[in-house]
Amino acid sequence: MKIECIGVTKIYQEQAVLKNVSVGFEEGKVHGLIGRNGSGKTVLMKCICGYVRTDQGNVWIDQKELGKDIQFPDRMGLMLENPGFLPEFSGRYNLELLYTIRRSGKCNAVSDAMRKVGLEPDSRKKVGHYSLGMRQRLAIAQAIMEDPDLLILDEPFNGLDSGGVEEIRALLKEQRSEGKTILLSSHYAEDIEALCDTVHEMDAGVITRIR
């Protein structure tokens, strides 16, 4: 999917957290957003996925305008902030519950997604007993389990050790090789430099540099 933002501005409590942002993200590539807390990364991602409406400007997904032609991008996998998993159930049960909201019947997709992120689907361990890294892996599994064309991942490497970071980087490279468009954010440039085709630096609601 191709993403285009034109003059995007978002204001909260009379403060502009995004300021006339115009940027495009090519289809089939991995695009990174880096910047400090409060730089606008997460808000921009929320505008792109349709969870937040812009106060000015437009977001286009494959030449369809969000909020007008479509409400949300089609075939999108999303990981934003803290996913609301049910702590008293297993990871597999949580994902199956989410999967059946939009699809009928059970499918191997949930188990396959869990294995891809390094989780054992047959484990009865409750999510409430998961480590931070395991929760992060489960959130990524949720994002990929419906085989989306667009992946939007906010801080996907948080809570992962160095081995986990390498595993998820390899997974995202595999997703890219399948033609998916991936947009991800990080506080730290080193988390995504080796993975991304483009890196966009953000500060105070604007994109300050693209490389």
N, C-alpha and C positions, 0 to 999 in steps of 0.2 A: 504494500500500500504506500502511496505517496502522500506526504503530509505537507501542507502549506499554511503557515500562519501569516496573516497580513494585518499589521497595525494593532496587534493584540494588546489591550490594556485591561487590567483588573484592579479594582479599588476596594479595599476593605477599611471601614471606619475612617474614611476620608484620606487614606494613605494608598498611593499607587504601588502595588506590589509587582505589577508588570507594567512596563512603560513603552507602549508603541513597538512591540516586538514583531519584527517581520523576519521569518526564517523558513527554510524548506528542508525537508528530510526525504532523501531519495528512497525509492522502493528497493528492498532486497539488501539493505546495508544495516550495520550497527552504528547507531548515533549516540554519543555520550553528552550528558550535561553535567558540568562540574561547577562547584561554587560552595561558598559557606552557607550555613543555616541562614534562612531569610533572604537568600539571593534571588529566589523566584523559581527555582527548578521544579519543585513539587506543584506549585500553582500552575505553571505552564503545562505540565503533564496532565493535570486535572482538566485544564481547558481543552487539551487535545483529545482526551478520552470522553469528553462530554459531561463530566461530573460537575464542572463549574462553567457557567456561561460568562462570556467576556462582557465587559462594560462598553468597550469599543473594539472595533476590528472583527476579523472573521477567521475561522479555522476551516480549512478544506481538506477532506479526505477523499482521494481519488476523484477530485473535481465535484464532490458533493459537499455542500455547506452544512456544518454542524448547526443544529438548532433550527434549521430551515428544511433542507432536503432530507436529512437524517438526524436523529437525536443522539445516537452513539455510533461509533465506527462498527461496521460489520466484522465479524470474525476477529474479535479482539481478546487478547489475554492480558490480564491486568494484575499488578501487584503494587498497591499503594498503602503506605504507612502500615499499621498493625492489622493484619487480617483477623476477622472475628470468628476464629475457630471455637468449637465447643470443647472445653477442656476435659469433660468427663468421657469423651469418646475417642476412639483410635483415629489416627491420621486417615486411614482408608475410609472409615465411616464418614468422616467429615467431608472428604472429597466426593464420595459417592452421593452424599446428600446434596451437595452443590451441583454436581453433574446432572442429577435427575430433575433439577428445577427447570432446565431448558430441554432436556432430552428424556425420552421414555426408555425404560429398561436399563439393564446393566451392561457394561461394556468393559473390555480389557484396557480401555484408555486410562483409567485411574491407576491401575496396577503398573502399566507401562510408564506413566509419568512419574510415579513414585520411584521406580527403579532407575529412571534416567537421572534423578537428582540424588541418588544414593540412599534411599529409604527402602526398608523392607515392607512391602504391602501387607504381608500376613502377620506382622507384629501386632499384638494386642495392647501395646503400650499406649496409655492415654496421652492425648496432646498436652494435658496439664502437667505431665511429667517430662515433656520434651525439653531439651536444652534450647537455648536461643538459636543455635545453628540448625538444629533439627526443624524448628518452627520456620526458619528462613527457607530451608529446603522444601518444606511442605507448601509454603506460599508460592514458590516457584513452580512446583508441581501443579498447583491449582491453575496457575497462569497458562501452562502449556498443555493441559490435559485435553482440551477440545481442539487441538491442532489449529491455533489461530494464525491468521496472516499477519497480524500486527501484535507485537508484544511491547507493553509499557511497564517498565520495572523501576520502581523507586528504591534506591539503595539496596540492590539485590545481594551485595556482598557483606552486608552488616551481619556480625555474629559468626561468620565463617572463619575457620582457621586457614592457613596458607594452602593446605591441601584441598580444602573445600572450595576456595576461590579458584584454584586451577580447574577443578572438576566442573564448576558452573561456567567458567569461561569456555571450556571445551564444549559443553552443552550448547551454549549460545552460538558458538561458531558453527555447530552442527545445524542449529535452527536457521542461521543465516544461509548456509549452503542449500537449504530447502527453499530459499527465496523469500523468507520472512523479513519484514521490516521490524527492527528492534530499536527502541528508544529507552535508554537507561540513565540513571543519575548516580552520582557519588559525591561525597565530600572531598575525596582524594583522587587526584589525577592518576596516580599510579595504579589504582584499581581498574581503570578502564583504558589506559593508554595502549596496552598491548592487544586490546580486543576491538576497539572501535575504528570504524572507517573515517568518521569525523568526530571531533571533540569541540563542544561549544562551551565556552567559559561564560558564566553568568555572575553578575554582581548588582545588587540594588535594583533588581527588576529589569535589567537590560542585558543583552548579549554583548560582551565586551571583546570577544575574540573567537574566531573559528579557525580550526586547523585540521 
